[in-house]
Amino acid sequence: MVRWLLAALAVVASASAQGAELPGLTRLGHVSVTVDIAHALDAVSTDDLADRLADTLGRAEPPVTVADGARDRIRLTVSVQPVSATTLRGFWLPFSGTYGVGALRLGVEREVTLPGAPRAFPALVWQTERTVAGPWRTIDREIARLTDGMVAELLEARRRAR
């Protein structure tokens, strides 16, 4: 048990060390998409973001097909919450607003099997992250802009790995 857990950590560490030059991205052709939103956002839904990801991936060259149940998974995690300017600043001022503060993380997970492991398990083979900070009224556009940038980074890493 401990041996295969250490081997799994070695796979993830190796993937992190290689970064965007990971050869496994060349086979990224069929994926499932998962969007996790840690704090409820009125302006953005998981379906909106999943559709945006699927659309962008489908326009890639060669296209990445989004299909439920695919072995490879692209996971977008949105952890953005409203924070008052008073909280950020530490004191109250008139006409203070609310800001969205948090992070976005986009990762590619692939099922891996290690010798001696009882079953296949998901391993993170590529990941990028962005910090989100902006006025709450525009946070949906900021999340969309940063998501597009992260997907472009993933597609560029896939292109370079070929």
C-alpha positions, 0 to 999 in steps of 0.5 A, a space after each residue: 500500500 505504501 509503496 504504490 502511494 509513494 510511486 503515485 506521488 513520484 508520478 505527480 512530482 515528475 509531471 510537475 517537474 516536467 510542466 508543459 513539456 509533458 508528452 502525455 498531453 499529445 494524446 489529449 483527444 477525448 476528455 470529460 470536463 468538471 467544473 467545481 465552484 467553491 462559493 456560490 456565484 450569481 453571475 457564473 454557473 458550472 454549466 456556463 463554464 463547462 460550455 465555455 471550456 467545451 467550445 474552446 476545446 472543440 475549436 482547438 487544432 486538432 480538436 479535443 472532444 468533450 465526452 462524459 465518461 472519458 478517461 482523461 478529465 479537465 477540471 476547472 476549480 473556481 474559488 472566488 468569493 465577495 469581499 468588502 473593501 472595508 475588509 480588504 482595507 481594514 477600515 470603513 470609507 464611504 462608497 466602498 464596494 465589494 470585490 471578488 477575490 480568489 483563485 482559478 485552477 485548471 488541471 488535466 487528470 489522467 487515469 494511471 496504473 502502477 505496478 502493485 497498485 490495486 486499481 487505476 487512479 487519477 493523477 494530475 499531469 498538468 495544471 495552471 492557476 490564476 489569481 482573481 481580483 476585481 470589482 464584484 460587478 465584473 467578476 463573471 467577465 474576469 473569470 471568463 477571461 482568465 479561464 480562456 487564458 488558462 485553456 490557451 496555455 493548456 492547448 499551447 502545452 499540448 501543441 509543444 508536446 507533439 
